[in-house]
Amino acid sequence: MAYDAVNMADWQISEEAEKNMPTPEQWMEKLGLEKDEVLPVGRLAKLDFLKIIERLKDRPDGKYIEVTAITPTPLGEGKSTTSVGLMEGLGARGKNVGGALRQPSGGPTMNVKGTAAGGGNSLLIPMTEFSLGLTGDINDIMNAHNLAMVALTARMQHERNYNDEQLQRLTGMRRLNIDPTRVEMGWVIDFCAQALRNIVIGLGGRYDGFTMQSKFGIAVGSECMAILAIVRDLADLKERLNNITVAFDKSGKPVTTGDLEVGNAMTAFMRNTINPTLMCTAEYQPCMVHAGPFANIAVGQSSIIADRIGLKMFDYHVTESGFAADIGFEKFWNVKCRFSGLKPHVSVLTTTIRALKMHGGGPKVVPGKPLPDEYTKENLELVEKGLPNMVHMINVIRKAGINPVVCVNRFYTDTDAEVAIVKKAAEAAGARCAESKHWELGGEGALELADAVIDACEEGNDFDFLYPLEMKLRDRVELIAKEVYGADGVDWLPDAEAKAKMLEDDPKYADYATMMVKTHLSLSHDPALKGVPKGWRLPIRDVLIYSGAKFLCPCAGTISLMPGTGSNPAFRRIDVDTKTGKVMGLF
């Protein structure tokens, strides 16, 4: 049944749907899983992926469906909602369907964007657990990451306080000669805490740490989360966690977590994270939750592990990529699929009338403030002017050899005439297009979308990568900037170019993936430039080295790895009923 999404809050819909949510034991029977493959955690469960993959290794894979979007407003355009709605729509068509979504960060949940559980009748349940820590993966990642920083800063203190003989005798450690001006890592916390972007640590006496500048990033942007998204098994996890570059020594040699002898302990913290958590839609289609968000500063993909399981268990497996096609799909295309060896059948491009109006010159969308009337009343001119952003994203996906399905994620304030303009433009660009009312009506509202996706899955494609691994880093960035973002070229700041040359000259980095760091609010590096900007160049100010994940991360513009909390954050409206213990106000 569909709930009254217009008048009910998401947490209220979740509360009602949870009354009939399958238990771990019922999921076992429903999905045909063995007893030791389901690991109960409260009223949820984790799935033992190694056992499931081994048992189902000879079963053919299902259809692989990726969900992305056009450039969003700061409010987001409903990729998670569309992913859940598509699962519900395929379920309503009688298909064996499931999916994989990313675990939400406490940063946006307590800020202006809210949780990533979808919304309305296209909601992942139970919403409270999903939004507030789930089964502990992000907490484990924070502990693992920060333990590496504890190991680094303690080592720097001891090396300062003792000579070589004392260091060996008292600690059993050799001197690493860490350069305090070349520390790559910082600390992480899972909130949007702009006050922690730039800090000084180690103030006090000689036993109070090593005094130096440091920083915090958001936890889901940690390299540990990036590793979780691409790892294949526990042995792979352990190897990668021992290869993270935390700093460089004074001769320019990388200092790793293995050098600090902390990688194995980090693995102990993260040992349980490799198993996805099983949840479901409000209409009870199964959905795994694994890895994290923020494709603008991280990989931003649901995990390869979850996709491998889903493709064995389901005939149709829906997976989500973060933010728009220039960021999330590009990383899915050129990084995730290269690492996994999996080939998608179709990509769904989530589109909203609201975002198109913004790209067409509509008033600024400010989180926490009411939308201007232009976004809730018919305005065909703004929609028409905003269409180039959608067409650009269609063409990005087509460059991967995939013919996308455009999903008009229809809000109840959108009009038929506005939707008709979008459909006409999408079809003229060579894409299938379907409107979907999954937020309002659940699976029954997503039937047109489900049918378009089913048809697209039966159509062959010529999927291929944008660049070969042999291509040099700066050439890759130039190609991505021009072919995906629409830039005229790339401008490297001197320090960034020197670092890029050093990385290109070292054969150790030759097969590393290129993981761009860029604002999600524009095709360009400047979030104020909407639509399809022309006549601009992409500035690169740094290249981050993720040697455990094997990523090189060129940073464009002024984007920060620690987002900020807005003036009207969500935490002001979240409360707990002290009689029942139920959480209210999540959205």
matplotlib code that plots the C-alpha trace (Angstrom):
import matplotlib.pyplot as plt

x = [0.0, 1.1, 1.1, 0.0, 3.5, 2.2, 1.0, 3.2, 6.8, 9.3, 9.9, 6.2, 6.0, 8.9, 7.3, 4.2, 6.0, 8.3, 5.3, 5.5, 9.2, 10.7, 12.9, 16.4, 14.9, 12.2, 14.8, 16.7, 13.7, 12.6, 16.1, 17.0, 20.0, 21.6, 21.6, 25.3, 25.0, 22.8, 24.4, 21.6, 22.4, 19.4, 16.4, 18.7, 21.3, 24.6, 25.2, 28.3, 29.3, 32.2, 29.9, 27.1, 29.6, 31.2, 27.8, 26.4, 29.6, 28.2, 24.9, 24.6, 24.6, 21.4, 20.9, 23.2, 21.5, 23.3, 21.5, 23.0, 21.6, 21.9, 23.7, 21.6, 20.4, 21.9, 18.8, 19.6, 17.4, 16.4, 18.9, 18.3, 14.5, 14.7, 16.8, 14.3, 11.4, 12.9, 13.2, 9.6, 8.5, 10.3, 8.9, 5.4, 6.1, 6.8, 10.6, 13.2, 14.8, 17.2, 19.8, 22.7, 22.7, 25.4, 25.2, 24.4, 26.9, 26.0, 27.2, 24.3, 21.8, 22.3, 22.8, 20.6, 20.3, 19.0, 19.5, 19.9, 17.0, 15.0, 11.7, 7.9, 6.8, 10.2, 11.9, 14.5, 13.5, 14.1, 14.9, 16.1, 18.7, 19.8, 20.2, 21.9, 24.9, 23.3, 25.4, 28.5, 30.6, 31.3, 32.2, 34.7, 36.1, 36.6, 38.4, 40.6, 41.5, 42.2, 44.3, 46.6, 46.9, 47.5, 50.3, 51.8, 51.7, 53.0, 55.9, 56.8, 56.8, 59.0, 61.4, 61.8, 62.3, 64.8, 68.0, 68.4, 69.8, 67.1, 64.4, 65.4, 66.0, 62.8, 60.3, 61.8, 61.2, 63.6, 63.6, 61.3, 62.4, 58.9, 58.7, 56.2, 55.5, 54.5, 51.9, 49.2, 46.5, 44.4, 41.8, 38.1, 34.8, 31.4, 29.9, 30.1, 32.5, 34.1, 35.8, 38.1, 39.3, 42.5, 43.9, 47.1, 47.9, 50.5, 50.4, 51.9, 55.0, 57.3, 55.0, 51.9, 52.5, 54.2, 53.3, 52.2, 49.4, 46.7, 43.2, 39.9, 37.9, 34.5, 34.7, 33.1, 35.8, 38.5, 40.7, 39.4, 35.9, 37.3, 39.0, 35.7, 34.0, 36.5, 37.8, 37.2, 37.8, 39.4, 42.9, 42.5, 41.3, 44.3, 46.8, 45.3, 45.0, 48.8, 49.6, 48.0, 50.5, 50.2, 53.2, 56.6, 60.0, 62.6, 64.1, 60.7, 60.0, 56.4, 55.7, 52.8, 50.6, 52.7, 55.8, 53.9, 52.9, 49.3, 47.6, 46.7, 45.1, 43.1, 41.9, 40.8, 38.5, 37.2, 36.9, 33.0, 32.6, 33.2, 29.7, 26.9, 23.8, 20.5, 17.6, 14.5, 12.2, 8.9, 7.4, 9.8, 12.2, 15.7, 18.4, 22.0, 23.7, 27.5, 30.1, 29.5, 28.5, 30.2, 31.3, 32.6, 35.4, 35.4, 34.5, 30.9, 29.7, 27.9, 30.4, 31.7, 31.0, 27.3, 27.0, 28.7, 26.2, 23.2, 24.0, 24.0, 20.9, 18.7, 17.6, 17.7, 20.3, 20.1, 23.2, 23.6, 26.4, 26.9, 25.8, 25.7, 26.9, 30.0, 31.2, 29.3, 28.8, 32.3, 33.8, 31.4, 32.4, 36.2, 37.1, 34.5, 33.7, 37.5, 38.2, 35.2, 35.3, 31.5, 29.6, 26.4, 23.4, 21.9, 22.3, 19.3, 19.7, 17.6, 16.2, 13.9, 11.9, 13.3, 17.0, 16.3, 14.6, 17.7, 20.0, 17.6, 18.3, 15.8, 16.4, 19.1, 18.0, 19.0, 18.9, 16.7, 14.7, 11.3, 11.6, 10.8, 7.5, 9.3, 10.1, 6.5, 4.5, 4.6, 7.4, 8.1, 10.7, 13.0, 12.6, 13.5, 16.6, 17.8, 17.6, 21.2, 22.5, 20.4, 21.4, 25.1, 24.7, 23.0, 26.0, 28.4, 26.7, 26.6, 30.4, 30.6, 28.7, 25.4, 22.1, 20.6, 17.1, 16.1, 13.9, 11.8, 11.5, 8.2, 7.3, 3.6, 4.0, 5.3, 2.9, 2.2, 3.5, 6.8, 7.3, 6.4, 9.2, 11.7, 10.6, 10.8, 14.3, 15.6, 14.2, 15.6, 19.0, 18.6, 17.6, 14.6, 12.6, 10.0, 8.3, 8.0, 5.8, 7.5, 7.8, 4.0, 2.8, 5.6, 5.9, 2.7, 4.0, 7.2, 5.8, 6.6, 10.2, 10.4, 9.2, 11.8, 14.6, 13.5, 13.5, 16.9, 18.4, 17.5, 19.4, 23.1, 25.6, 29.3, 30.5, 34.1, 36.4, 37.2, 40.9, 43.4, 45.4, 48.6, 47.6, 49.5, 47.8, 47.8, 46.5, 43.7, 42.7, 42.7, 40.5, 38.0, 37.9, 37.2, 35.0, 33.1, 33.0, 33.1, 36.2, 38.6, 41.5, 43.3, 45.5, 47.8, 49.1, 53.0, 53.0, 50.3, 52.0, 55.3, 53.6, 51.8, 55.1, 56.7, 53.8, 54.0, 57.7, 57.3, 56.2, 54.6, 51.7, 51.2, 48.1, 46.5, 42.9, 42.2, 39.7, 38.6, 37.8, 35.4, 32.2, 29.0, 27.0, 28.4, 30.0, 32.8, 35.0, 32.8, 29.5, 28.0, 28.2, 25.0, 23.8, 26.6, 29.3, 31.4, 34.9, 36.5, 39.5, 39.7, 42.3, 44.0, 45.6, 46.8, 46.9, 46.0, 47.7, 45.5, 48.0, 45.9, 42.9, 45.4, 43.8, 45.4, 43.0, 43.4, 41.7, 39.9, 39.1, 38.7, 36.6, 37.2, 37.3, 35.3, 31.9, 30.3, 27.1, 24.5, 22.5, 19.3, 20.5, 18.3, 19.4, 17.3, 14.2, 15.3, 13.9, 13.2, 9.9, 11.0, 8.0, 8.6, 12.2, 11.2, 13.2, 11.2, 12.0, 14.4, 14.0]
y = [0.0, 3.6, 6.0, 9.7, 11.0, 14.6, 14.8, 12.2, 12.7, 10.1, 8.8, 8.3, 6.3, 4.2, 3.6, 2.3, 0.1, -1.3, -3.1, -5.7, -5.7, -9.1, -10.5, -11.8, -15.3, -14.4, -12.9, -16.1, -18.0, -15.3, -15.0, -18.6, -18.0, -20.5, -20.1, -19.2, -16.7, -14.3, -12.6, -11.0, -7.5, -6.5, -6.4, -6.1, -8.5, -8.5, -10.9, -13.1, -12.3, -14.8, -17.7, -16.4, -15.7, -19.2, -21.0, -19.0, -18.6, -20.6, -18.8, -16.3, -12.6, -10.6, -7.3, -4.5, -1.1, 2.1, 5.2, 8.7, 12.2, 15.7, 18.4, 18.8, 21.7, 21.8, 19.8, 16.8, 15.5, 12.1, 9.5, 7.3, 7.9, 6.9, 3.8, 2.7, 3.6, 1.6, -1.4, -1.0, -0.6, -3.7, -5.5, -4.4, -5.9, -9.2, -9.2, -10.6, -7.4, -6.0, -3.3, -1.7, 1.8, 3.8, 4.3, 7.9, 10.1, 11.8, 15.1, 15.6, 13.7, 16.3, 19.2, 20.5, 17.6, 14.9, 11.2, 9.2, 6.8, 8.0, 9.6, 9.4, 5.9, 5.2, 4.8, 2.5, 1.0, 1.0, 4.6, 5.4, 2.7, 3.6, 7.2, 6.8, 4.6, 1.4, -1.6, 0.4, 0.5, 4.2, 4.1, 1.2, 3.2, 6.3, 4.2, 2.6, 5.9, 7.8, 4.9, 5.5, 9.1, 8.1, 5.8, 8.6, 11.4, 9.2, 8.0, 11.6, 12.5, 9.5, 10.1, 13.8, 12.8, 9.9, 9.3, 6.3, 4.0, 5.1, 4.7, 1.1, 0.1, 1.7, 1.2, -1.4, 1.0, 2.3, 5.9, 6.8, 10.5, 11.7, 15.1, 17.2, 19.4, 16.4, 14.6, 13.4, 12.2, 14.1, 13.0, 12.2, 12.8, 12.0, 15.5, 18.6, 20.5, 23.4, 24.5, 21.4, 22.0, 23.5, 22.9, 22.8, 19.8, 18.8, 22.0, 21.7, 19.9, 17.4, 14.5, 16.1, 15.1, 16.6, 20.2, 20.8, 21.9, 19.2, 18.8, 16.9, 15.5, 13.9, 10.2, 8.9, 10.7, 8.6, 6.3, 3.5, 4.1, 4.2, 0.8, -0.7, 0.3, -1.5, -4.4, -8.0, -9.9, -9.7, -10.5, -7.7, -5.4, -6.2, -5.7, -2.3, -1.0, -1.7, 0.3, 3.7, 6.6, 8.7, 11.0, 11.2, 11.1, 13.8, 12.1, 12.0, 8.3, 7.4, 6.4, 3.9, 2.3, -0.8, 1.1, 2.3, -1.3, -0.2, -1.7, -5.0, -3.3, -1.1, -4.4, -5.6, -2.6, -3.0, -6.8, -6.7, -3.9, -6.1, -7.7, -5.6, -4.8, -6.0, -3.6, -3.2, -0.8, 0.3, -2.3, -5.0, -5.4, -6.4, -3.8, -4.0, -1.0, -0.8, 1.9, 5.6, 8.8, 12.0, 11.3, 14.8, 14.0, 10.2, 7.3, 7.7, 4.3, 1.4, -1.4, -3.9, -6.6, -5.7, -5.5, -9.0, -10.5, -8.7, -9.8, -13.4, -13.2, -10.9, -10.9, -7.1, -5.4, -1.6, 0.2, 3.9, 6.4, 9.7, 13.1, 13.8, 11.9, 14.1, 12.8, 9.7, 8.0, 9.0, 7.2, 4.2, 4.0, 4.5, 3.3, 1.0, -1.0, -1.3, -2.6, -5.0, -6.3, -5.9, -4.4, -2.4, -3.0, 0.5, 3.8, 5.7, 9.5, 11.0, 14.4, 16.9, 19.9, 21.8, 21.3, 22.1, 25.4, 26.2, 25.6, 27.7, 30.7, 30.2, 31.9, 30.6, 27.4, 27.9, 24.9, 25.6, 28.3, 27.9, 27.4, 30.4, 30.2, 29.6, 26.0, 25.1, 26.7, 26.0, 27.8, 26.3, 28.9, 28.0, 24.3, 24.8, 26.9, 24.3, 21.3, 21.6, 20.2, 17.1, 16.6, 17.0, 14.3, 12.0, 12.5, 11.7, 8.4, 7.7, 8.1, 5.0, 3.1, 3.1, 4.4, 5.9, 5.9, 9.4, 9.3, 12.4, 12.1, 13.9, 16.1, 16.6, 20.3, 19.5, 19.9, 17.7, 20.4, 20.7, 16.9, 16.8, 19.3, 17.1, 13.9, 15.5, 16.8, 13.5, 11.4, 13.9, 13.3, 9.6, 8.4, 6.6, 8.8, 7.9, 9.9, 8.3, 9.2, 6.7, 9.3, 9.8, 6.3, 3.8, 0.9, 1.6, 5.1, 3.7, 1.3, 3.4, 3.7, 0.0, -0.9, 1.5, -0.1, -3.6, -2.7, -1.1, -4.1, -6.3, -3.9, -4.6, -1.9, -1.1, -0.3, 0.8, 3.1, 6.7, 6.1, 3.2, 2.7, 3.4, 7.1, 9.5, 11.2, 14.7, 13.4, 11.6, 14.7, 16.7, 14.1, 14.0, 17.8, 18.2, 15.2, 14.9, 18.4, 20.4, 22.5, 24.0, 22.5, 22.2, 24.6, 23.0, 25.1, 24.7, 22.5, 20.3, 19.9, 19.1, 16.4, 15.0, 14.8, 12.9, 10.5, 10.0, 9.2, 6.6, 3.2, 2.3, 4.6, 3.6, 1.6, 3.8, 5.0, 8.7, 9.8, 13.4, 15.8, 18.5, 20.3, 18.5, 21.7, 22.5, 20.8, 23.2, 23.7, 26.7, 25.8, 29.1, 28.2, 26.4, 24.8, 23.9, 26.5, 27.6, 29.1, 27.9, 25.9, 23.4, 24.5, 21.6, 22.6, 19.3, 15.5, 13.3, 9.9, 7.0, 4.2, 1.6, 2.1, 2.8, 6.1, 9.4, 12.2, 15.5, 18.3, 21.0, 24.5, 25.2, 22.1, 20.9, 17.4, 18.7, 20.1, 22.8, 22.8, 25.4, 28.0, 25.9, 22.3, 19.2, 18.4, 21.3, 19.3, 15.8, 14.5, 11.4, 10.4, 9.7, 7.3, 5.1, 5.8, 6.5, 9.0, 11.8, 14.4, 12.6, 13.4]
z = [0.0, -0.6, 2.3, 2.2, 1.4, 1.0, 4.6, 6.4, 7.4, 6.1, 9.6, 10.1, 6.8, 7.9, 11.3, 9.6, 7.1, 9.7, 11.3, 8.5, 7.9, 7.5, 10.3, 9.6, 9.8, 7.2, 4.9, 5.1, 3.7, 1.3, -0.3, -0.2, 2.1, 4.4, 8.1, 8.5, 5.6, 7.7, 10.6, 12.8, 14.3, 16.3, 14.0, 11.0, 9.6, 7.8, 5.0, 5.0, 1.4, 1.1, 1.9, -0.4, -3.3, -3.0, -3.0, -5.9, -7.9, -10.9, -11.0, -13.9, -13.0, -13.2, -14.9, -13.6, -13.3, -12.2, -11.0, -11.4, -11.9, -13.5, -11.6, -8.4, -6.4, -2.9, -1.8, -3.9, -6.7, -5.3, -6.6, -3.5, -3.9, -7.5, -6.8, -4.2, -6.4, -9.3, -7.0, -6.0, -9.6, -10.7, -7.7, -8.8, -12.2, -10.5, -11.0, -8.6, -7.7, -5.1, -4.8, -3.0, -1.6, 0.3, 4.1, 5.0, 6.8, 10.0, 8.4, 6.0, 8.2, 10.9, 8.4, 5.6, 3.2, 5.6, 5.4, 2.2, 2.9, -0.1, 0.8, 0.7, -0.4, -1.9, 1.4, 2.9, 6.2, 9.1, 8.7, 12.2, 12.2, 8.7, 9.6, 13.0, 12.6, 11.2, 12.1, 12.9, 9.7, 9.7, 13.4, 12.6, 9.8, 12.0, 14.6, 12.0, 10.4, 13.6, 14.9, 12.0, 13.0, 16.7, 15.5, 13.3, 15.8, 18.7, 16.5, 15.6, 19.3, 20.3, 17.5, 18.6, 22.3, 21.9, 20.0, 17.8, 20.5, 23.0, 20.4, 19.6, 23.3, 24.7, 21.9, 19.6, 16.7, 14.0, 13.1, 10.2, 9.9, 9.1, 7.5, 9.6, 6.5, 4.4, 6.5, 4.0, 6.5, 8.9, 11.4, 10.6, 12.3, 10.8, 11.0, 8.9, 11.2, 9.4, 12.6, 12.4, 8.8, 9.9, 13.4, 15.5, 17.6, 20.2, 22.2, 25.7, 26.8, 25.1, 26.3, 24.9, 21.3, 18.3, 17.6, 14.0, 11.8, 11.2, 9.8, 10.0, 7.1, 7.1, 8.0, 4.8, 2.8, 4.6, 2.5, 4.7, 3.3, -0.3, 0.4, 1.7, -1.5, -3.8, -1.6, -2.6, 0.7, 4.1, 2.9, 0.3, 3.1, 5.3, 2.5, 1.5, 5.0, 5.4, 2.3, 3.1, 2.8, 5.9, 5.3, 3.6, 5.2, 4.9, 1.8, 0.0, 0.6, 1.6, 5.2, 5.3, 7.9, 7.4, 8.4, 11.5, 12.2, 12.6, 9.5, 11.1, 14.1, 11.7, 10.0, 13.4, 13.7, 10.2, 10.1, 10.3, 7.8, 4.8, 5.2, 3.8, 5.9, 4.7, 4.7, 2.5, 0.7, 2.2, -0.1, 1.2, -1.7, -0.3, -0.4, 0.9, 2.4, 2.0, 1.7, 1.8, 0.1, -1.1, -4.7, -4.9, -2.4, -2.3, -4.6, -3.5, -4.7, -3.1, -2.8, -5.3, -2.7, -2.5, -6.3, -6.6, -4.2, -5.6, -9.2, -8.0, -5.8, -8.0, -11.6, -11.5, -9.3, -8.8, -7.6, -6.8, -7.6, -5.8, -7.2, -10.9, -13.9, -14.2, -10.8, -9.7, -13.0, -14.2, -11.2, -11.6, -15.3, -15.1, -11.6, -10.0, -13.2, -14.0, -10.4, -10.4, -13.9, -14.0, -17.0, -16.5, -18.6, -18.2, -16.4, -15.1, -15.2, -12.4, -13.5, -11.7, -12.9, -9.9, -10.9, -14.6, -13.5, -11.4, -14.4, -16.6, -14.4, -11.6, -8.2, -5.9, -4.0, -0.4, 2.0, 5.0, 3.3, 1.4, -2.3, -4.5, -6.4, -9.6, -8.4, -7.3, -10.1, -13.8, -15.7, -19.1, -20.0, -17.1, -17.8, -21.4, -20.6, -18.1, -20.5, -21.8, -18.4, -18.8, -22.5, -21.5, -18.9, -21.4, -23.7, -20.9, -20.3, -24.0, -24.2, -22.0, -24.7, -22.7, -23.9, -20.6, -19.3, -18.1, -15.1, -14.4, -10.7, -10.6, -7.6, -6.9, -7.8, -11.4, -14.3, -17.3, -19.7, -17.8, -17.9, -21.6, -22.4, -20.6, -22.3, -25.7, -25.1, -23.7, -26.6, -29.1, -27.4, -28.1, -24.6, -23.3, -20.9, -18.3, -15.6, -12.2, -9.2, -6.8, -4.0, -4.0, -5.1, -4.5, -6.9, -8.7, -9.5, -11.0, -13.5, -16.5, -15.3, -14.5, -18.0, -19.7, -17.6, -18.5, -22.2, -21.9, -20.1, -23.1, -25.4, -25.9, -25.3, -26.2, -22.7, -22.6, -20.5, -21.3, -21.1, -20.9, -17.7, -19.6, -20.0, -17.8, -14.9, -16.4, -19.7, -17.9, -16.0, -19.3, -21.0, -18.1, -17.9, -21.6, -22.4, -19.1, -17.6, -20.9, -19.9, -22.4, -20.6, -17.2, -15.3, -12.7, -9.8, -9.6, -6.5, -7.9, -11.3, -9.6, -7.6, -10.7, -12.5, -9.6, -9.5, -13.3, -13.1, -10.4, -11.9, -8.6, -9.4, -13.0, -12.5, -9.9, -10.6, -11.2, -8.5, -9.2, -6.3, -7.5, -6.5, -7.2, -7.7, -11.2, -14.1, -13.4, -10.3, -9.4, -7.7, -8.8, -12.5, -13.5, -16.7, -19.0, -18.5, -21.5, -21.8, -18.6, -17.5, -14.6, -11.9, -10.0, -6.7, -5.3, -5.9, -2.9, -2.7, -1.6, -1.9, -0.1, -2.4, -5.3, -6.1, -7.2, -6.4, -8.3, -6.3, -8.4, -7.2, -3.5, -2.5, 1.1, 2.4, 5.4, 4.6, 6.7, 8.7, 7.6, 9.6, 9.8, 10.3, 10.6, 14.2, 15.4, 14.5, 15.6, 18.9, 20.9, 22.5, 26.1, 26.6, 23.6, 22.7, 19.1, 17.1, 15.4, 12.9, 10.6, 6.9]

ax = plt.figure().add_subplot(projection="3d")
ax.plot(x, y, z, "-o")
ax.set_aspect("equal")
plt.show()
